[in-house]
Amino acid sequence: MNRLNRMVFSALIALPAIALAAPPPRFPPGAVWHQNISAAPLHPNSTSMISTLAGLGGWGNGNRFQIDFSLHTYPNAPAGTPMRTVVPHAVFDEYYSPDCEDLPTSMPVPADAAFEGQNGLSCDNENEDCHLLVRQGNLLYELYSGNYTGGTLNALCLSVWNLAAVYPPEGRGDHCTSADAAGFPIAPLLVNADEVAAAVNVTNSDLGHAIRFILPNARMANDPSLGGVNGRLYVRPASHAGAPSGPVGSVPYGVRMRLKSNFDMSGYSAAAQVILRTMQRYGIVLADGGNIALTFESDRYTTASWESLDIESRTFVDAGNPVLVTDFDVIDTGARIGETYDCGRTTVSEVIFADGFD
């Protein structure tokens, strides 16, 4: 049992108070997601990559830095929560192996959990992304393209992250996907209403972690010379690429971008300024292909609401100074890696555990 997957083996409704206001899932301070990059060197091609991306249309959905609030993160499933068996996808009869947890496997599924964009445990996994995100103690279970019926979860992938671990640069393994196409964890990179509400009360504060973002595949770099399948590629902190098909000069899958320090945020609310400062200090990381640039956690399980914080889907679009791709720089996170899809899972010996956890 020397792989992480084997280690894991040993529209909102009123919810019980036990589910509310738990801290969002986060990794230890040494994790790459918590590295302050405000002074990190820029990629030598930062200006040209940003220019290329802008020329392709910038952000998706009409170059709008828009927010999707449909992802729910169950804050901490209590002990005794039923464990539900995961089986291959019911529609496609497929499961991503060895990238995802070995089958047979299972995950805790609280009765009041909900799939992405849903109010409960049913999802159209033929037409929707259908993520199910559940934390239980130090383990974060992230299911992709799932549906729950008859006591069974069918899915394309279940990835389990240990929140007490600092993973190596290749994350769960080079060329390995997760519930997110870049191989990233999802929940720890979402913006949570309670963490924003807490930060608003601290002068000049931020959230202390990188933020997940998305671009259309046709705007992400593709380079056949690297030897990847169909020219696909990624950079750290990614460990995998989906289907990037844009020009070689654009930004790559996994890119970490930093909001420019001189961005004028004076016209934004206090909560929005917290988020913008986070983008200046910790950056945004390219996690998946799609049209809506930002994915924030829904306020299904939080005490604070996005409405109370004056944050809505077009907060960074309709301001007098909207956030554009040209307001960002590209951080140098290393060489481009051709995507072979030959997944080699990270072993336990390659992971550093915080506070003596093992």
C-alpha positions in Angstrom: 0.0 0.0 0.0 2.6 2.5 -1.1 0.4 4.7 -3.1 -1.9 7.5 -1.9 -4.9 5.8 -3.2 -4.2 2.8 -1.1 -3.4 5.0 1.9 -6.9 6.4 1.7 -8.2 2.9 2.0 -6.3 2.1 5.7 -30.7 26.5 -5.0 -30.2 26.2 -1.5 -32.1 24.4 1.2 -32.1 24.8 5.0 -29.5 22.6 6.5 -28.7 21.3 10.0 -26.5 23.6 12.1 -23.8 20.9 12.3 -23.0 21.6 8.6 -22.6 25.3 8.9 -19.5 27.6 9.2 -16.8 24.9 9.2 -13.5 26.2 7.9 -13.0 25.5 4.2 -10.5 22.7 3.2 -7.0 24.0 3.1 -3.5 22.4 2.9 -0.6 23.1 5.3 1.3 26.4 4.8 4.1 24.8 2.9 1.8 23.7 0.0 2.3 25.4 -3.4 -1.2 26.9 -3.2 -0.2 29.0 -0.2 3.0 30.4 -1.7 3.0 34.2 -1.8 4.0 35.0 -5.4 3.8 38.8 -5.2 7.6 39.0 -5.8 8.0 35.9 -7.9 9.8 36.4 -11.3 7.7 36.7 -14.4 7.9 34.3 -17.3 10.2 35.8 -19.9 7.3 35.5 -22.4 4.7 36.9 -20.0 3.9 39.9 -22.1 3.5 38.0 -25.4 1.5 35.2 -23.8 -1.0 37.7 -22.3 -1.1 39.6 -25.6 -1.9 36.3 -27.4 -4.6 35.4 -25.0 -6.2 38.9 -25.2 -6.1 38.6 -29.0 -8.0 35.3 -28.8 -10.8 37.0 -26.9 -9.5 37.0 -23.3 -11.7 35.4 -20.7 -14.5 33.1 -21.9 -18.1 34.1 -22.2 -17.5 37.4 -24.0 -14.2 38.3 -22.2 -16.0 38.5 -18.9 -14.3 37.7 -15.6 -17.5 36.2 -14.4 -18.2 34.0 -11.3 -19.9 30.6 -11.1 -21.2 29.8 -7.7 -22.5 26.3 -8.4 -19.8 24.2 -6.6 -20.8 23.0 -3.1 -18.2 21.8 -0.6 -19.5 19.7 2.3 -17.5 21.2 5.2 -16.9 18.1 7.4 -18.8 14.9 7.2 -19.3 13.5 10.7 -18.0 10.2 11.8 -20.5 7.5 10.9 -21.5 9.1 7.6 -22.4 6.3 5.2 -19.6 5.3 2.8 -20.9 4.8 -0.7 -19.3 2.6 -3.3 -17.9 4.2 -6.4 -18.3 2.3 -9.7 -17.5 3.3 -13.4 -19.5 5.9 -15.1 -23.1 4.7 -15.9 -23.3 6.3 -19.3 -19.7 6.0 -20.6 -18.8 2.8 -18.8 -15.4 4.3 -18.0 -13.3 5.2 -15.0 -10.0 7.1 -15.1 -7.4 4.6 -13.9 -4.6 4.7 -12.6 -5.1 8.4 -12.2 -8.0 8.1 -9.7 -8.5 6.0 -6.6 -8.3 2.2 -7.2 -11.6 0.5 -7.5 -13.3 -0.8 -5.4 -13.3 2.4 -3.4 -15.9 4.5 -1.5 -16.5 7.9 -0.1 -18.6 9.4 2.7 -21.9 10.8 1.4 -23.9 12.9 3.9 -27.7 12.9 3.3 -27.6 16.7 2.8 -24.7 16.8 0.4 -25.3 18.0 -3.1 -23.7 17.7 -6.5 -22.5 20.7 -8.3 -25.3 22.9 -9.4 -27.9 20.7 -7.7 -29.9 20.7 -4.5 -29.3 17.0 -3.7 -27.7 13.7 -4.7 -28.8 13.4 -8.3 -27.0 14.8 -11.3 -27.2 14.4 -15.1 -23.7 13.1 -15.5 -24.1 12.8 -19.2 -24.5 16.6 -19.7 -23.1 18.2 -16.5 -19.7 18.2 -14.7 -21.4 16.8 -11.6 -18.7 17.3 -9.0 -19.3 16.1 -5.5 -16.9 17.6 -2.9 -16.9 16.2 0.7 -14.4 16.7 3.5 -14.1 14.3 6.4 -11.3 15.1 8.8 -8.0 15.3 7.0 -9.3 13.7 3.8 -11.0 15.6 1.0 -13.0 13.5 -1.4 -13.6 15.0 -4.9 -15.8 13.1 -7.3 -16.1 14.0 -11.0 -19.0 13.3 -13.4 -21.0 11.4 -10.8 -24.5 10.5 -9.9 -25.9 8.7 -6.9 -28.6 6.0 -7.1 -29.4 2.9 -5.2 -26.6 3.4 -2.7 -23.9 3.6 -5.4 -22.0 6.4 -6.9 -21.1 6.1 -10.6 -18.3 8.4 -11.8 -15.4 9.0 -14.1 -13.0 9.8 -11.2 -12.7 9.9 -7.4 -9.6 11.7 -6.2 -8.8 11.8 -2.4 -6.5 14.5 -1.0 -4.8 14.4 2.4 -5.2 17.9 3.8 -2.3 17.2 6.2 0.1 16.6 3.4 2.4 18.9 1.3 2.5 17.2 -2.1 5.5 17.2 -4.3 5.6 19.5 -7.4 3.8 16.8 -9.5 0.9 16.6 -7.0 -0.8 13.2 -7.1 1.5 12.2 -10.0 2.8 13.4 -13.3 0.4 13.1 -16.2 -2.3 12.2 -13.7 -5.7 13.9 -13.7 -7.9 14.4 -10.6 -11.5 15.6 -10.4 -10.1 18.6 -12.1 -8.5 18.4 -15.6 -5.2 20.0 -14.4 -4.8 17.4 -11.7 -5.5 20.1 -9.0 -7.6 19.8 -5.9 -10.8 21.8 -6.4 -12.2 22.8 -3.0 -9.0 24.3 -1.6 -8.8 26.7 -4.6 -12.4 28.0 -4.3 -13.3 31.3 -2.7 -15.5 30.7 0.3 -18.0 33.3 1.7 -17.0 32.8 5.3 -13.3 33.3 4.7 -14.0 36.5 2.7 -16.3 37.8 5.5 -13.5 37.1 8.1 -10.9 38.8 6.0 -13.0 41.9 5.4 -12.5 42.7 9.1 -8.7 42.7 8.8 -7.0 45.7 7.2 -5.2 45.0 3.9 -6.0 41.3 4.2 -6.2 38.5 1.7 -7.3 34.8 1.6 -3.8 33.3 1.7 -4.3 30.8 -1.2 -4.3 30.7 -5.0 -7.7 30.8 -6.8 -8.9 28.4 -9.5 -9.8 29.8 -12.9 -11.0 28.4 -16.3 -10.4 29.3 -20.0 -11.8 27.9 -23.2 -9.6 25.1 -24.5 -9.1 27.0 -27.8 -7.4 29.8 -25.9 -4.8 27.6 -24.1 -1.4 26.8 -25.6 -0.8 23.7 -27.8 2.6 22.7 -29.0 3.2 19.5 -31.0 7.0 19.9 -30.8 6.9 18.8 -27.1 5.8 15.3 -28.0 2.5 15.4 -26.1 -0.7 13.7 -27.4 -2.2 16.0 -30.1 0.2 18.8 -28.9 -1.3 19.0 -25.4 0.8 20.4 -22.6 0.9 21.8 -19.1 3.1 23.6 -16.6 3.5 23.4 -12.9 1.6 23.4 -10.6 -0.5 21.2 -13.0 0.2 17.5 -13.4 -2.2 17.0 -16.3 -3.8 18.8 -19.3 -7.3 18.4 -20.7 -7.6 19.3 -24.4 -5.9 22.7 -25.0 -6.0 23.5 -28.7 -4.9 27.2 -29.0 -1.7 28.7 -30.5 1.7 27.9 -29.0 2.2 31.5 -27.9 -0.8 31.5 -25.5 -0.9 30.6 -21.8 -0.6 26.9 -21.0 -2.7 24.6 -18.8 -1.8 25.1 -15.2 -0.5 28.6 -15.7 -0.2 30.8 -12.6 -1.1 34.4 -13.3 -0.7 37.4 -10.9 -2.9 40.5 -10.9 -0.7 43.6 -11.4 0.2 45.5 -8.3 -1.0 48.7 -9.8 -4.5 47.5 -10.6 -7.0 50.2 -9.4 -9.4 48.5 -7.0 -10.7 51.6 -5.4 -14.1 51.3 -6.9 -14.7 47.8 -5.5 -16.4 46.7 -2.3 -14.3 45.7 0.7 -15.0 42.0 0.0 -14.1 42.3 -3.6 -10.8 44.0 -2.7 -9.9 41.1 -0.4 -10.3 38.8 -3.4 -8.3 41.1 -5.7 -5.5 41.4 -3.2 -5.4 37.6 -3.1 -5.0 37.5 -6.8 -2.0 39.9 -6.5 -0.3 37.9 -3.7 -1.2 34.3 -4.5 -2.4 34.4 -8.1 -4.9 32.4 -10.1 -4.2 29.0 -11.5 -5.7 27.5 -14.7 -7.5 24.4 -13.7 -9.9 23.4 -16.5 -11.5 24.2 -19.8 -14.7 26.2 -19.9 -16.3 29.6 -20.4 -17.0 31.0 -16.9 -13.6 32.2 -15.6 -14.0 32.0 -11.8 -15.6 29.3 -9.6 -16.4 30.3 -6.1 -17.9 27.9 -3.5 -21.7 28.3 -3.1 -23.0 29.6 0.2 -25.1 26.5 0.8 -23.0 25.6 3.9 -21.6 28.9 5.0 -22.9 31.4 7.5 -22.1 34.4 5.3 -23.8 34.8 2.0 -22.5 36.2 -1.2 -25.4 38.6 -1.3 -24.4 40.0 2.2 -20.9 40.5 0.9 -22.1 42.3 -2.2 -20.4 39.7 -4.5 -22.4 38.5 -7.5 -21.6 36.9 -10.8 -20.6 40.1 -12.6 -18.8 41.9 -9.7 -15.5 42.0 -11.7 -17.3 42.7 -15.0 -19.6 45.6 -14.4 -17.3 47.7 -12.2 -15.9 51.0 -13.6 -12.5 49.1 -13.9 -13.4 45.6 -15.0 -10.8 42.9 -14.6 -9.2 41.9 -17.9 -6.6 39.4 -18.9 -4.3 42.3 -19.7 -4.4 43.2 -15.9 -2.3 40.0 -15.2 1.2 38.8 -15.6 2.4 35.2 -16.0 4.6 33.8 -13.3 7.5 31.5 -14.3 6.7 28.1 -12.9 9.0 26.0 -15.1 9.2 24.4 -18.5 6.2 23.2 -20.5 5.5 19.5 -20.3 4.1 17.5 -23.2 1.0 15.6 -22.0 1.5 11.8 -22.6 -1.4 10.7 -20.4 1.1 8.1 -18.9 0.1 8.6 -15.3 2.6 7.7 -12.6 1.0 8.1 -9.2 2.9 9.8 -6.3 4.0 7.5 -3.5 3.6 8.1 0.2 7.3 8.5 0.5 7.2 11.5 -1.7 4.7 13.4 0.5 5.6 15.5 3.5 3.0 15.3 6.3 2.3 18.2 8.7 2.3 17.8 12.5 3.6 14.2 12.4 0.5 12.9 10.6 1.1 9.7 8.5 
